[in-house]
């Protein structure tokens, strides 16, 4: 299950939170990375100021309080999947 929520503060860029089903120490599935890359691409297309380097984990926003996506999340694999989606006409 993936939940998406958004919060917009005044005229600033929207802040998106995408929740992936899982735990900090169990690997995420290929399908989760695929879908996350597709959702991230849609967001980045709609808001061009949101770039790949602005995508962070909850653990980076609230360290010590939040741990997700955790050490099991493969950031390199996700960024690679995102590059494929963005470079291939969004067909991954």
C-alpha positions as CSV (number, residue, x, y, z in Angstrom):
1,X,0.0,0.0,0.0
2,X,1.2,3.5,-0.8
3,X,-0.4,6.6,0.7
4,X,0.2,10.0,-0.8
5,X,-0.6,13.2,1.1
6,X,0.3,16.8,0.4
7,X,0.6,20.0,2.4
8,X,1.0,23.4,0.8
9,X,2.2,26.4,2.7
10,X,1.2,29.7,1.3
11,X,2.6,30.0,-2.2
12,X,5.7,27.8,-1.6
13,X,6.2,24.5,-3.3
14,X,3.9,21.8,-2.1
15,X,5.4,19.3,0.4
16,X,4.6,15.7,-0.5
17,X,4.8,12.7,1.8
18,X,4.7,9.3,0.1
19,X,4.3,6.4,2.6
20,X,5.5,3.0,1.4
21,X,4.3,-0.1,3.2
22,X,7.2,-1.7,5.0
23,X,9.7,-1.6,7.8
24,X,13.0,0.1,8.3
25,X,15.0,-3.1,8.0
26,X,13.0,-5.2,5.5
27,X,13.9,-4.6,1.8
28,X,11.4,-2.8,-0.3
29,X,10.1,-4.5,-3.4
30,X,10.9,-3.7,-7.0
31,X,7.3,-2.8,-7.6
32,X,7.4,-0.3,-4.7
33,X,10.5,1.4,-6.3
34,X,8.8,1.4,-9.7
35,X,5.7,3.0,-8.4
36,X,7.6,5.5,-6.3
37,X,9.6,6.5,-9.3
38,X,6.4,7.0,-11.4
39,X,4.8,9.1,-8.7
40,X,7.9,11.1,-8.2
41,X,8.1,11.7,-11.9
42,X,4.5,13.0,-12.0
43,X,5.2,15.3,-9.1
44,X,8.4,16.6,-10.7
45,X,6.7,17.1,-14.0
46,X,3.9,19.2,-12.4
47,X,6.3,21.1,-10.2
48,X,9.6,21.5,-12.1
49,X,11.3,23.2,-9.1
50,X,11.1,19.8,-7.3
51,X,14.2,18.0,-8.4
52,X,15.6,14.6,-7.6
53,X,18.1,16.1,-5.1
54,X,15.2,17.6,-3.1
55,X,13.7,14.1,-2.5
56,X,14.6,13.0,1.0
57,X,13.5,10.5,3.6
58,X,11.3,11.3,6.6
59,X,14.4,10.4,8.7
60,X,16.1,13.4,7.1
61,X,13.2,15.8,7.9
62,X,12.7,14.7,11.5
63,X,15.9,12.9,12.6
64,X,15.6,11.1,15.9
65,X,11.8,11.2,15.7
66,X,11.2,9.5,12.4
67,X,13.2,6.6,11.0
68,X,11.6,5.8,7.6
69,X,12.3,4.8,5.0
70,X,15.2,3.3,7.0
71,X,18.4,1.6,6.1
72,X,16.6,-1.0,4.0
73,X,15.6,1.7,1.5
74,X,18.0,1.6,-1.5
75,X,18.4,5.3,-2.5
76,X,20.7,4.5,-5.3
77,X,18.2,2.0,-6.8
78,X,15.4,4.5,-6.4
79,X,17.3,7.3,-8.1
80,X,18.3,4.9,-10.9
81,X,14.6,3.9,-11.4
82,X,13.7,7.6,-11.4
83,X,16.3,8.4,-14.0
84,X,14.9,5.6,-16.2
85,X,11.3,6.8,-15.8
86,X,12.2,10.4,-16.5
87,X,14.4,9.4,-19.5
88,X,12.2,6.8,-21.2
89,X,8.8,8.4,-21.6
90,X,7.7,7.2,-18.2
91,X,7.4,3.5,-19.1
92,X,9.1,1.4,-16.4
